[in-house]
Amino acid sequence: MPALFDLDKERAAELRRWQAVFQRDGNKAAAWRCYRLARAWSLPIPESVMAELDRVAAAIGDEVERTRKPDRLSNSVEL
């Protein structure tokens, strides 16, 4: 079984690999995988991954705002 320090290094390296795939290929699934692993392992989320999640959150919010009916705002979206 690897030592805790080695495990942290391995996990950080895994995050860097997913981040690299996202940055190199624009593979959005890689950004989400990187985010999920970082959260599961209590590691910092790379800034490029956070920027992608912020972009997606803004797009979702814009779509909700565009399609909502004022009298149904409270029931329009459950996040």
Wavefront OBJ file of the C-alpha trace (Angstrom):
o trace
v 0.000 0.000 0.000
v 1.469 3.395 -0.944
v 2.332 5.880 1.764
v -0.111 8.759 2.211
v 2.375 11.222 0.703
v 2.807 9.006 -2.360
v -0.959 8.664 -2.718
v -1.390 12.454 -2.663
v 1.297 12.790 -5.319
v -0.379 10.140 -7.456
v -3.756 11.818 -7.113
v -2.325 15.233 -7.976
v -0.671 13.693 -11.033
v -3.999 12.144 -12.059
v -5.672 15.554 -11.814
v -2.935 17.089 -13.949
v -3.490 14.391 -16.586
v -7.234 15.110 -16.782
v -6.565 18.844 -16.814
v -4.074 18.379 -19.666
v -6.616 16.404 -21.708
v -9.152 19.177 -21.201
v -6.709 21.920 -22.123
v -5.172 20.092 -25.073
v -8.313 18.620 -26.631
v -11.064 20.818 -25.239
v -12.666 17.637 -23.882
v -15.270 18.977 -21.482
v -15.836 15.549 -19.937
v -12.191 15.622 -18.852
v -12.806 18.903 -17.029
v -15.769 17.399 -15.202
v -13.757 14.269 -14.321
v -10.954 16.437 -12.980
v -13.446 18.416 -10.891
v -15.054 15.267 -9.481
v -11.738 13.696 -8.525
v -10.467 16.904 -6.939
v -13.611 17.111 -4.810
v -13.480 13.437 -3.860
v -9.825 13.698 -2.891
v -10.034 17.144 -1.239
v -7.477 18.570 -3.655
v -7.507 22.044 -5.202
v -9.534 22.315 -8.394
v -7.384 23.639 -11.241
v -8.282 27.174 -12.355
v -8.904 26.121 -15.973
v -11.422 23.537 -14.752
v -13.161 26.082 -12.507
v -13.359 28.493 -15.448
v -15.104 25.796 -17.518
v -17.588 25.044 -14.733
v -18.245 28.776 -14.335
v -18.870 29.017 -18.089
v -21.362 26.145 -17.965
v -23.105 27.557 -14.886
v -23.467 30.939 -16.602
v -24.887 29.296 -19.739
v -27.426 27.359 -17.680
v -28.393 30.494 -15.781
v -28.751 32.445 -19.030
v -30.999 29.755 -20.476
v -33.151 29.696 -17.360
v -33.467 33.465 -17.467
v -34.268 33.420 -21.184
v -37.013 30.812 -20.889
v -38.597 31.584 -17.537
v -42.021 33.059 -17.091
v -42.085 35.697 -14.353
v -45.135 34.207 -12.627
v -43.485 30.753 -12.469
v -39.954 31.674 -11.404
v -40.066 29.818 -8.111
v -41.080 26.563 -9.843
v -39.112 26.899 -13.066
v -35.823 25.278 -12.124
v -34.624 22.954 -9.443
v -30.844 22.863 -9.172
l 1 2 3 4 5 6 7 8 9 10 11 12 13 14 15 16 17 18 19 20 21 22 23 24 25 26 27 28 29 30 31 32 33 34 35 36 37 38 39 40 41 42 43 44 45 46 47 48 49 50 51 52 53 54 55 56 57 58 59 60 61 62 63 64 65 66 67 68 69 70 71 72 73 74 75 76 77 78 79
